Amino acid sequence: MADTEDPRVTRSREAVLAAARELLREEGPAAVTHQRVAARAEVGRATVYRHWSRPEQLLTDAMAGVRMPFFLDPTTPVRPWLKAQLRVLADELALPDVLAVTTSLLHGAVWNPEITERRDRLAAMIGGRLRASLEMAVRTGELRAAVDPGDAAALLIGPLLYRGALEPGPVPDALLDRLLDAAGTWADR
Amino acid sequence: MADTEDPRVTRSREAVLAAARELLREEGPAAVTHQRVAARAEVGRATVYRHWSRPEQLLTDAMAGVRMPFFLDPTTPVRPWLKAQLRVLADELALPDVLAVTTSLLHGAVWNPEITERRDRLAAMIGGRLRASLEMAVRTGELRAAVDPGDAAALLIGPLLYRGALEPGPVPDALLDRLLDAAGTWADR
């Protein structure tokens, strides 16, 4: 329990968590390894292991309340930017730790209201960012007749989740293009 | 442990599991409730609860080794058949018990080799059936230039999984049509 814990232990735990959050925010889930977190927090790897024996657990705790880089700050033309974002996400979901955190979140959300809230926040964040990028594409004339904004995340990210969680293996460029084509009618194509 | 268990308890457990598998095979995961399984097995509900306190656990055990009805035996024209199948799957994934079993399978597969195998069998089964239905559509001239067969399941089912697991809510018909459109070029459209 925290209230009987040695204050030095509490401090080292917080330093590790802060470092994990920084790495998560700056580089995404793949960067949250014991080694890199220990280096960033300026503690030994044993200290990180003492608090979180598996990287997945550290990543789960770090994810709570951190803004993640996915689909943030779109640039024009939107389509190549979006394709690059989908590629990054597909590659992240291929990493066992990231997949473990993701599936743990999805499973926990079925039973635990606190995790449900965290999942809902994550889904709202990703959905909101995707919508914003598609709106930018519509505004600049790059995209006509886009998918219903409420369906954008399911359509674009669902297949990457399926590949990561059910059919491990590479996500070919052709699939990403097919998803982008399905997201609306693009100009110049 | 099974080898110290009263044989009558073992028999009632097997009767319940057999009933659960029948219901799963005949009607899909939604049918595997304590009440219906007890009625089918001709035991009291308390007997079902004694072995499986949550329907999710019973469903998980019943799923092991059962052929499920999804995407089985396509009929022509394939597109409306496929759309109806996707609708059923979307509705199943909206049920908390089904979602719990699914996410439990996906999460467990990250760590537990036995569950990984079960997940891989499920993914191969679904992927194989979907491919067979698209091949039938191509053979009958209904579909031209279909998606890479290896990507069909991710493309068609991924968005339903995303909606079920991350963005609970109805899957509109328009989204199903968009997915089917993305699966290839259909004749007569």
Interface residues (C-beta under 8 A of the other chain):
Chain A: P96 L99 A100 T103 S104 L106 H107 A109 V110 W111 R119 L122 A123 G127 V147 D148 G150 D151 A153 A154 L155 I157 G158 P159 L160 L161 Y162 R163 A165 L166 E167 G169 V171 P172 A174 L175 R178 L179 D181 A182
Chain B: P96 L99 A100 T103 S104 L106 H107 A109 V110 W111 R119 L122 A123 G127 V147 D148 G150 D151 A153 A154 L155 I157 G158 P159 L160 L161 Y162 R163 A165 L166 E167 G169 V171 P172 A174 L175 R178 L179 D181 A182
